[in-house]
Amino acid sequence: MNQPDLCPACGAPNDCTLADPRTADRACWCYGVSIDPAVLQALPAELRNASCLCPRCAEVEAQLQAAPESIK
């Protein structure tokens, strides 16, 4: 069963604002980064487009650290 607040790759919290009703009106952190398509293709097909990866599995931690506070 898909849990939208958990990373489909590792099961850790994915910090998705859209998955949390309290923050669903805010843009998710993933909107402000560029995720390598190869990272997404490495997921099994049934896990793609089901929920956000966590920043570690999306391999975007460096991008988030460099991003303005408004999109974190």
C-alpha positions as CSV (number, residue, x, y, z in Angstrom):
1,M,0.0,0.0,0.0
2,N,1.3,3.4,-0.9
3,Q,2.0,5.9,1.9
4,P,2.3,9.4,0.4
5,D,4.4,10.7,3.3
6,L,7.1,8.0,3.0
7,C,9.8,7.6,0.4
8,P,9.0,4.6,-1.9
9,A,12.7,3.7,-2.2
10,C,13.8,3.6,1.5
11,G,10.6,4.0,3.6
12,A,11.8,7.1,5.4
13,P,9.7,10.3,5.8
14,N,9.9,12.2,2.5
15,D,9.0,15.7,3.9
16,C,6.3,16.1,1.2
17,T,4.2,19.1,2.0
18,L,1.4,17.8,-0.3
19,A,1.1,14.6,1.7
20,D,0.5,16.5,5.0
21,P,-3.0,18.1,5.2
22,R,-1.5,20.8,7.5
23,T,0.9,21.9,4.7
24,A,-0.9,20.8,1.5
25,D,-1.3,24.4,0.3
26,R,2.5,24.8,0.1
27,A,4.8,23.7,-2.7
28,C,6.8,20.6,-2.1
29,W,10.5,20.8,-1.8
30,C,10.8,18.7,-4.9
31,Y,9.3,21.6,-7.0
32,G,12.6,23.5,-6.5
33,V,15.1,20.9,-7.5
34,S,16.1,18.9,-10.5
35,I,15.9,15.2,-10.1
36,D,17.9,13.1,-12.5
37,P,15.5,11.0,-14.6
38,A,17.8,8.0,-14.1
39,V,17.0,8.1,-10.3
40,L,13.3,7.8,-11.1
41,Q,13.8,5.1,-13.7
42,A,15.7,3.0,-11.2
43,L,12.5,2.7,-9.1
44,P,10.3,-0.3,-9.9
45,A,7.5,0.8,-12.2
46,E,4.8,0.3,-9.5
47,L,6.5,2.8,-7.2
48,R,7.0,5.6,-9.8
49,N,4.7,8.6,-9.5
50,A,3.2,7.2,-6.3
51,S,4.9,9.4,-3.7
52,C,7.9,11.7,-3.3
53,L,11.3,10.3,-2.8
54,C,13.1,11.6,0.2
55,P,15.8,14.2,-0.6
56,R,18.6,11.6,0.0
57,C,17.1,9.0,-2.4
58,A,16.3,11.7,-4.9
59,E,20.0,12.7,-4.7
60,V,19.2,16.4,-4.3
61,E,20.4,17.2,-0.8
62,A,23.2,19.5,-2.1
63,Q,20.6,21.4,-4.2
64,L,18.4,21.9,-1.2
65,Q,21.2,23.1,0.9
66,A,22.0,25.7,-1.7
67,A,18.4,26.7,-2.3
68,P,16.8,29.9,-0.8
69,E,14.9,29.3,2.4
70,S,11.6,30.0,0.7
71,I,11.5,26.7,-1.1
72,K,12.9,24.4,1.6
